[in-house]
Amino acid sequence: PPAREATMRYLHNHQNEDGGWGLHIEGHSTMFGTVLTYVTLRLLGEEAGSECLAPALQWIISRGGAVMIPSWGKFWLAVLGCYSWDGLNPMPPEMWLLPYKYNPLHPGRFWCHCRMVYLPMSYVYGVRGTSTYIEVPHQLREELFTRPYKSIDWNKSRNQCAAEDLYYPHPLLQDVLWWGLYKAEGILLKSPLRRWACREVMKHVHYEDENTRYIDIGPVNKALNMLACFLEDPTSEAFRKHIPRIKDYLWVAEDGMKMQGYNGSQLWDTTFAVQALAATGVAEEEFSECLRKAHRYLDVSQVRDNAPASSTFYRHISRGAWPFSSRDHGWPISDCSSEGLKAALTLAAMDPEKVGLPLDS
């Protein structure tokens, strides 16, 4: 299919000379980028010994194999069934049941992008969501590691990380905390407390989905929320509503198909375009139609309401703010709001017959 071919073309085009891939197209090769790209291409149908994948596998094996991938990579390999859940540091959904008040470690206090990623991750981890597709994942078990899969010490693998990916070592306190949670996981996994925690997490997942019209705050938690909805109920309306909004993130260019870091930058770009045109001094005469359309977009993209029950779901006020992209996305962004206001005030100072009426104050 065209989408598969375009995705493979993009990944082929951005392979580094050493056979690996980085976190971004100009970055040095990392275990995270190389393993996940290798796995993606294998899932899309490329053979392990291809001209592209043979040097990639050599890069992986020469650095200790896939056990050296960072935590998010371990998570996705476990979801696919080619890495053991026992090889991950815990992401217990029970964290969401802790009291919020006076608790600096409550996940509701995390930065929003961090929080909205670890939220669905904790659900998938909590239910051990694993793909039932076994052909390629079982082949990957044989390809990605330096020793037989069944002989891997998964407990040791929890904290292993390639040098290329290690930006900041775990502090001792964090490792001690994870050790305790790791030992407790055998008790929590099938407990009523785990079931309660997973139900609570899914309330937050559905809240995020509904308040962003299934776009979610970014592509990482979009994929994770969709996976969580599927694991909860693959026939659910929530999962079905996720499918059409995948395309909001996809972008095809000459080098292939990639996924954007947001569902666009429409509002951000519009505000700067308005200010740049206004700075020319001839905007009203030369660009009135353009400015009229920009004015309209500023209006329709402004967030009109606060998220309901915001304190329950750890959201700040959003009414009157502007997002980075569109009102459907809905998350208020401070710098986008300031630039949106500047653009609106700039247009309000111009002739309304040429650029439209000022936004309703």
C-alpha positions as CSV (number, residue, x, y, z in Angstrom):
1,P,0.0,0.0,0.0
2,P,1.2,3.6,-0.6
3,A,1.3,4.4,3.1
4,R,3.6,1.5,3.8
5,E,5.9,2.3,0.9
6,A,6.1,6.0,1.9
7,T,6.9,5.1,5.5
8,M,9.6,2.7,4.4
9,R,11.1,5.2,2.0
10,Y,11.3,7.8,4.8
11,L,13.1,5.4,7.1
12,H,15.5,4.3,4.4
13,N,16.3,7.9,3.4
14,H,17.4,8.8,6.9
15,Q,19.5,5.9,7.9
16,N,23.0,7.0,9.1
17,E,26.2,5.9,7.5
18,D,27.0,3.6,10.4
19,G,23.8,1.6,9.8
20,G,21.8,3.1,12.7
21,W,19.1,5.8,13.2
22,G,19.0,8.6,15.7
23,L,16.2,10.3,17.7
24,H,15.8,12.7,14.8
25,I,17.1,12.8,11.2
26,E,20.3,14.8,12.1
27,G,21.0,12.9,15.3
28,H,23.7,10.4,15.9
29,S,22.6,6.7,16.0
30,T,21.0,5.5,19.2
31,M,19.8,2.1,20.4
32,F,16.3,3.6,20.7
33,G,16.1,4.9,17.2
34,T,17.9,1.9,15.6
35,V,16.0,-0.9,17.3
36,L,12.5,0.7,16.8
37,T,13.3,1.5,13.2
38,Y,14.6,-2.0,12.6
39,V,11.4,-3.5,14.2
40,T,9.2,-1.1,12.2
41,L,10.7,-2.1,8.9
42,R,10.5,-5.8,9.8
43,L,6.8,-5.4,10.6
44,L,6.3,-3.6,7.3
45,G,7.6,-6.6,5.5
46,E,11.4,-6.0,5.0
47,E,13.6,-9.1,5.3
48,A,16.2,-9.2,8.1
49,G,19.2,-9.5,5.7
50,S,18.3,-6.6,3.4
51,E,20.8,-4.0,2.4
52,C,19.3,-1.6,4.9
53,L,18.6,-3.9,7.8
54,A,21.8,-6.0,7.8
55,P,24.1,-3.1,8.9
56,A,21.4,-1.9,11.3
57,L,21.3,-5.3,13.1
58,Q,25.1,-5.3,13.2
59,W,25.0,-1.9,14.9
60,I,22.5,-3.3,17.5
61,I,24.3,-6.5,18.3
62,S,27.7,-4.8,18.5
63,R,26.4,-2.7,21.3
64,G,24.9,-5.4,23.4
65,G,21.6,-6.1,21.7
66,A,18.1,-4.8,22.3
67,V,18.3,-5.2,26.1
68,M,20.3,-2.0,25.9
69,I,17.4,0.0,24.6
70,P,16.0,2.8,26.9
71,S,12.7,2.3,28.8
72,W,10.3,3.5,26.2
73,G,11.9,1.1,23.7
74,K,11.6,-1.7,26.2
75,F,8.0,-0.9,26.6
76,W,7.2,-1.1,22.9
77,L,9.1,-4.3,22.4
78,A,7.2,-5.8,25.3
79,V,3.9,-4.7,23.7
80,L,5.0,-6.5,20.5
81,G,5.9,-9.6,22.4
82,C,9.6,-9.6,21.7
83,Y,10.8,-8.5,25.1
84,S,9.6,-9.6,28.5
85,W,7.5,-7.3,30.7
86,D,9.8,-8.5,33.5
87,G,12.6,-6.5,31.8
88,L,10.9,-3.1,32.5
89,N,11.1,-0.9,35.5
90,P,7.5,-0.7,36.9
91,M,5.0,1.8,35.7
92,P,2.3,1.0,38.3
93,P,-1.2,2.4,37.5
94,E,-1.7,2.5,41.3
95,M,0.2,5.7,41.3
96,W,-3.0,7.4,40.1
97,L,-4.8,6.3,43.3
98,L,-2.4,8.1,45.6
99,P,-3.7,11.3,47.3
100,Y,-2.9,14.4,45.3
101,K,-2.8,16.9,48.1
102,Y,0.6,17.5,49.7
103,N,2.1,14.7,47.4
104,P,4.8,16.1,45.1
105,L,5.2,12.7,43.5
106,H,1.6,12.3,42.3
107,P,1.6,11.9,38.5
108,G,-1.0,14.7,38.2
109,R,1.8,17.1,39.0
110,F,4.0,15.9,36.1
111,W,4.5,18.2,33.1
112,C,1.5,17.7,30.8
113,H,3.4,15.9,28.0
114,C,5.1,13.6,30.5
115,R,1.9,12.9,32.4
116,M,-0.2,12.1,29.3
117,V,2.4,9.6,28.0
118,Y,2.9,7.7,31.3
119,L,-0.9,7.6,31.9
120,P,-1.8,5.2,29.1
121,M,1.6,3.5,29.5
122,S,0.7,2.6,33.1
123,Y,-2.5,1.0,31.9
124,V,-0.8,-1.0,29.2
125,Y,1.8,-2.1,31.7
126,G,-0.8,-2.8,34.3
127,V,-2.7,-5.2,32.1
128,R,0.4,-6.5,30.3
129,G,-1.0,-5.6,26.9
130,T,0.8,-7.8,24.4
131,S,0.2,-8.4,20.7
132,T,-1.3,-11.7,19.7
133,Y,0.6,-11.5,16.3
134,I,3.5,-13.8,16.8
135,E,5.3,-14.5,13.5
136,V,7.6,-11.5,13.2
137,P,7.9,-10.8,17.0
138,H,9.1,-14.4,17.5
139,Q,11.6,-13.9,14.7
140,L,12.7,-10.7,16.4
141,R,13.4,-12.6,19.6
142,E,16.1,-14.5,17.7
143,E,17.5,-11.4,15.8
144,L,17.7,-8.6,18.4
145,F,19.6,-10.2,21.3
146,T,23.2,-11.4,21.8
147,R,22.1,-14.6,23.6
148,P,19.1,-17.0,23.5
149,Y,15.9,-15.2,24.5
150,K,15.0,-17.7,27.2
151,S,18.4,-17.2,28.9
152,I,18.2,-13.4,29.2
153,D,18.4,-12.0,32.8
154,W,15.3,-9.7,32.6
155,N,15.8,-8.3,36.1
156,K,19.3,-7.2,35.1
157,S,18.0,-5.8,31.8
158,R,15.7,-3.3,33.5
159,N,18.5,-0.8,34.1
160,Q,20.7,-1.6,31.1
161,C,21.1,1.3,28.6
162,A,23.4,1.9,25.6
163,A,26.1,4.6,26.1
164,E,24.7,6.4,23.1
165,D,21.3,6.7,24.8
166,L,22.4,7.4,28.4
167,Y,22.0,11.1,29.0
168,Y,21.5,11.0,32.8
169,P,22.1,7.9,35.0
170,H,19.5,6.8,37.5
171,P,20.1,8.2,41.0
172,L,20.4,5.5,43.7
173,L,17.1,6.5,45.3
174,Q,15.2,6.0,42.0
175,D,16.7,2.5,41.6
176,V,15.8,1.6,45.2
177,L,12.2,2.7,44.6
178,W,12.0,0.7,41.4
179,W,13.5,-2.3,43.1
180,G,10.7,-2.2,45.7
181,L,8.0,-1.7,43.1
182,Y,9.5,-4.5,41.0
183,K,9.2,-6.9,44.0
184,A,5.7,-5.8,44.7
185,E,4.5,-6.3,41.1
186,G,3.9,-10.0,41.6
187,I,1.3,-9.2,44.3
188,L,-0.2,-6.2,42.5
189,L,-0.6,-7.7,39.0
190,K,-3.8,-9.8,39.6
191,S,-5.1,-7.9,42.6
192,P,-8.4,-6.0,43.0
193,L,-6.2,-2.9,43.6
194,R,-4.7,-3.3,40.1
195,R,-8.2,-3.6,38.5
196,W,-9.3,-0.5,40.4
197,A,-6.3,1.4,39.3
198,C,-6.7,0.5,35.7
199,R,-10.3,1.6,35.7
200,E,-9.2,4.9,37.2
201,V,-6.5,5.4,34.6
202,M,-8.9,4.7,31.7
203,K,-11.2,7.4,33.1
204,H,-8.4,9.8,32.5
205,V,-7.5,8.4,29.1
206,H,-11.1,8.8,27.9
207,Y,-11.2,12.3,29.3
208,E,-8.1,13.3,27.3
209,D,-9.5,11.7,24.2
210,E,-12.9,13.4,24.4
211,N,-11.5,16.8,25.3
212,T,-9.1,16.7,22.3
213,R,-11.6,15.1,19.9
214,Y,-9.3,12.1,19.8
215,I,-6.2,14.1,18.6
216,D,-4.7,14.0,22.1
217,I,-1.8,16.3,23.2
218,G,0.7,14.8,20.8
219,P,1.4,11.7,18.6
220,V,3.1,9.7,21.4
221,N,0.2,9.7,23.7
222,K,-2.2,9.5,20.7
223,A,-0.8,6.1,19.8
224,L,-0.7,5.0,23.5
225,N,-4.3,6.1,24.2
226,M,-5.5,4.3,21.1
227,L,-3.7,1.2,22.2
228,A,-5.2,1.4,25.7
229,C,-8.7,1.8,24.3
230,F,-8.1,-1.2,22.1
231,L,-6.9,-3.3,25.0
232,E,-9.9,-2.2,27.2
233,D,-12.4,-3.1,24.4
234,P,-11.3,-3.6,20.7
235,T,-14.9,-3.1,19.6
236,S,-15.5,0.1,21.6
237,E,-16.6,3.4,20.1
238,A,-13.6,5.1,21.8
239,F,-11.2,2.9,19.8
240,R,-13.2,3.5,16.5
241,K,-13.1,7.3,17.1
242,H,-9.3,7.2,17.3
243,I,-8.8,5.7,13.8
244,P,-9.8,8.7,11.5
245,R,-7.7,11.1,13.6
246,I,-4.4,9.3,12.9
247,K,-4.2,11.2,9.6
248,D,-4.1,14.5,11.5
249,Y,-0.4,13.6,12.3
250,L,0.8,12.1,9.1
251,W,2.7,14.2,6.6
252,V,4.0,13.0,3.2
253,A,6.9,14.8,1.6
254,E,9.6,14.1,-1.0
255,D,11.5,11.9,1.5
256,G,8.5,9.8,2.5
257,M,5.8,9.7,5.1
258,K,6.5,10.9,8.7
259,M,4.5,11.7,11.8
260,Q,4.4,15.3,13.0
261,G,5.2,16.3,16.6
262,Y,1.8,17.9,16.8
263,N,-1.3,17.8,14.6
264,G,0.1,21.0,13.0
265,S,1.2,24.5,13.8
266,Q,-1.6,26.3,12.2
267,L,-2.3,28.9,14.9
268,W,1.4,29.5,15.6
269,D,2.2,30.1,11.9
270,T,-0.9,32.3,11.4
271,T,0.0,34.7,14.3
272,F,3.5,35.3,13.0
273,A,2.3,35.7,9.4
274,V,-0.1,38.4,10.6
275,Q,2.5,40.3,12.6
276,A,5.0,40.0,9.7
277,L,2.6,41.4,7.2
278,A,1.5,44.2,9.5
279,A,5.2,45.2,9.9
280,T,5.4,45.9,6.2
281,G,3.2,48.9,6.5
282,V,1.2,48.0,3.4
283,A,-0.7,45.0,4.7
284,E,-4.2,46.5,4.5
285,E,-3.7,47.5,0.9
286,E,-1.8,44.5,-0.4
287,F,-2.9,41.6,1.8
288,S,-6.4,42.4,3.0
289,E,-8.0,39.1,1.8
290,C,-5.1,37.1,3.4
291,L,-5.5,39.0,6.7
292,R,-9.3,38.6,6.6
293,K,-8.8,34.8,6.5
294,A,-6.2,34.9,9.2
295,H,-8.5,37.0,11.4
296,R,-11.2,34.3,10.8
297,Y,-8.8,31.6,11.8
298,L,-7.8,33.4,15.0
299,D,-11.4,33.5,15.9
300,V,-12.3,29.8,15.2
301,S,-9.2,28.4,16.8
302,Q,-9.5,30.2,20.1
303,V,-10.4,27.9,23.0
304,R,-13.9,28.9,24.1
305,D,-14.4,26.8,27.3
306,N,-12.5,25.4,30.2
307,A,-12.1,21.6,30.2
308,P,-15.0,20.1,32.4
309,A,-14.1,18.9,35.9
310,S,-10.6,20.3,35.3
311,S,-9.4,19.9,38.8
312,T,-10.4,16.2,38.9
313,F,-8.3,15.6,35.8
314,Y,-5.4,17.9,36.7
315,R,-6.1,20.5,34.0
316,H,-5.6,24.3,34.2
317,I,-7.9,26.9,32.8
318,S,-8.1,27.1,29.1
319,R,-10.9,29.4,28.2
320,G,-9.7,32.4,26.1
321,A,-6.3,30.7,25.3
322,W,-5.0,29.6,21.9
323,P,-3.5,26.2,21.1
324,F,-0.5,25.5,18.9
325,S,-2.7,24.1,16.1
326,S,-6.5,24.0,16.2
327,R,-9.4,24.3,18.6
328,D,-10.0,20.5,18.3
329,H,-6.6,20.0,20.0
330,G,-7.7,22.3,22.7
331,W,-4.7,22.3,25.0
332,P,-3.9,25.9,26.0
333,I,-0.3,27.0,25.2
334,S,1.1,30.1,26.9
335,D,3.3,31.4,24.1
336,C,0.7,30.6,21.5
337,S,-1.9,32.5,23.6
338,S,0.3,35.5,23.8
339,E,1.1,35.5,20.1
340,G,-2.6,34.9,19.3
341,L,-3.5,37.9,21.4
342,K,-0.8,40.1,19.8
343,A,-2.1,39.1,16.3
344,A,-5.7,39.8,17.3
345,L,-4.8,43.2,18.7
346,T,-2.8,44.0,15.6
347,L,-5.8,43.2,13.4
348,A,-8.2,45.1,15.6
349,A,-6.2,48.2,14.9
350,M,-6.8,47.9,11.2
351,D,-9.7,48.8,9.0
352,P,-12.5,46.3,9.7
353,E,-13.8,46.6,6.2
354,K,-10.5,45.2,4.9
355,V,-9.5,42.7,7.6
356,G,-12.8,41.9,9.3
357,L,-14.3,43.0,12.6
358,P,-12.3,42.7,15.8
359,L,-12.7,39.5,17.9
360,D,-15.5,39.7,20.4
361,S,-14.0,40.9,23.6
